[in-house]
Each structure stands twice: as structure tokens, then as C-alpha cells.
């Protein structure tokens, strides 16, 4: 399991809201933490490490809006059991564009860097696990 944290400078994100700028001498930073599940890999570690590396590069190369969309769609899906009257959208299975992006990237990376893929016995799944806000000195 690989856990990574990305720092995103909110002051550099485009917005219509002028109140979002950090105080003088400080910058607003949002940290998105994600993990890549690579358990039960049935081939060599080289394949696993390359796939994890490429999936990390893909996620970190996305726009902030897409990273945030993936985070919220995954967490919305995880909380579907607590939604009143079962009034929810299954983001994992009903065509959420953010989940489709993740699935497509995982599949593309596995096909390119681990073409031997068996029917079972491998994992390569990206999950966002948290968001934290902080202010830093510039």
C-alpha cells in the first residue's frame, strides 16, 4: 500500500472569489492524501512498483478540480448507506465521470506496464483518504 500527500497552493487556483487569498506573508494550502492498493500482486515487484509510480504520476498531474472531484465522489459513494431513503447515486457503478477517469487510468496503466494481468490476484486501485487545510509562511 502506497500512501502519498499532495500540497496544493490555493492562492494559485483560479476563482471568482477574492476573499480566498491568504493573509499577507502566508499562503493557503490544501493537502489531498491518497493511497494506492497494490496488495495481492502475483508477479514481480518491478511490475508493481512501475504501475504504482505511473498511477501516482497520473493522479498528481490532474487538475485540482479533478482531484477534488475524485475525492468527493469516492467519499460520497462510501457514505451511501447513511443517506436517507436510499436516495443516492452509485458513483462507482453508474457512470460518474470522476470514477470513470480513475478506472480508465488504472486499466490503461495495468495494460501497459503489466500486460501479463491474470484474471485474479492483483490490485491497483487509487483511493483518496483525506483533505487537510493549513496556512504556511511564504
N, C-alpha and C positions, 0 to 999 in steps of 0.2 A: 504494500500500500504506500503510495507516494502522496504526501501532503505538502501543498505549496500555498504561499500567500502572495498576492499581488497588491502593490500600493498604487492607487490611482489618485492623482492630484486633481481634486475637484475644481480648483481655481482655473485649470486649463480646459475644462469641459465647456462646450458651448451651451448657453442657456439664455432664456429671456429674462431671468430674474437677476437683478443686480445685487440683491441682498446676500447672495451666496458667497461673495468674495471673503477670504479670510481677513482677520484683523491685521493691521499693519505689523509686518515682521513675522507673520505666521501664514501658514498655508493649510487648507483643509485637505485631509487625506482619507480616502475610503479604502479599507483593506478587504479584499474578497479572498476567502480561503476556499480551496477546493482540494479534493483528493481523487486519485486515480486508483481504482481497484484493479489490481493485476494478479490476484490470487489464483491458485489452481492452474498455473501455466504449465503446459505439458511439453514444452520444448526448452531449448537452451535459454539462458539468461540474456544472451545478446539480443535475441528477438524481443524479449520482454522489455529490456531497457530502451531499445530503439523505439518501440511502439509508445511507451510511456513518455519518452522525450518528445516525440512528434505530437502526441496529443496535448502535452503541456504547451508546446510552442503554438499549436493551433489556438488553444483557449486564450493564452496570454496575448495573442495577436488580434483577437476580436476587439471590436469597439466596446467602450464602456457600456453603452446601451444594450448590446447583445449579451455581455457578461451578466449584467443585471437582469435581463430578461430570462436568461437560463436559470439564474439563482431563484428568482421568484416563481418561475414555472415548476421547478423541481420542488420547492417548498410548498407551493400550493397543492401539488399532487400528493405530497406526503401528509398533508393535513386534511385530505378529503374525507376521512372518517368522522371528523368533528363538525363538518358543515351541516347546518340544519336542513332537514328534509332531503338529504342526499342531493341537494341542488349544486352540483359541481361539474366541472369539465375535466375529464381524464386526460391530462396533458401528455402522459406517457403513451397513450394508445389511440387518441382521437385526432391526431394531426396538428398538435401545437407546433408552430414553426420553430420555436426555440429548441424543443426536444428533438424535432426532426434534424436540426443542424447538428446537435450532439451525436445522434445516432449515425448520421451520414459520415461525420468525421471519424468516429470510432471504426465504422465499417471500412471506409476508404484506407485508413492507416493500417488496419489489420490485413487487408488485401495486398497492400503494397509492401509491408515490411515483414509479414508473417503469412506468406501465401500457402503454407502447409496446413492452415487452420483446420483442425478436426471438427467434427460435429459437436463435441463436448469437451470439457476440460480446460477452458481458458476463460479469462475475464479481462476485459479492457473497457472500463466504464468510468466516466468522469462524473463526479458529484460535487456540487458546491455545498460547503458546510457552514459558512458563516460570513457575516459582514460586520465590520467594526469601523467606527468613525473616530478620528482623532485630529488634533491640530498639532502641527510641528513648527518649530522655529525655522525660518528660511535661512 
